[in-house]
Amino acid sequence: MVRRGLARQAQKERMDNMSLYSWKINTKFSADVFGRTCEEIAARDGSVTKEALVEAARPEDSPTHTMYEWRDDVAAEAYRMTQAHGYIRNLVTLDTRSVNGSTPTRAFVNVAPVQKGLEGRGCYINVQKAIEQPDTYAIMLERAKRQLTIFREQYEAITELAPVMDAIDDVIDNAS
């Protein structure tokens, strides 16, 4: 009984000390509502899973219910788009001329202009063609710099990666 009381008290303290949340991308849904849902699931289960998020949103009165598509026909089509996106992002080419075995190289790259809120909405072209064209090469370079920035933000607290972070800073600052 005492244990449950302490657990509830700890959960309440976590809930009272929750951060304010924000989205990295533009969305019409409240980041704070979603963040609180994540905190509640983590407090209950110890971690947050996509399955737990969907289950929490399933009741029509859930604050996150409208974030999801519940019409199966529409959701199925969206899922197929997600699958296609994953397939094209994971397709690689193999250089069969290599004596030491081939290194897989991404076959297609997203060359849509890099704009906040439009990530993932693009068209893909052959990587080699993208490298050969100055405008698409510039887009590839900008995307690479953004991904390096994201990596740096995710792992900057790991002190052993300081040399990597310095190299990332150099690349971002000096890449044209």
Order of alpha helices (4+ residues) and beta strands (2+ residues): alpha-alpha-alpha-alpha-beta-beta-beta-beta-alpha-alpha-alpha
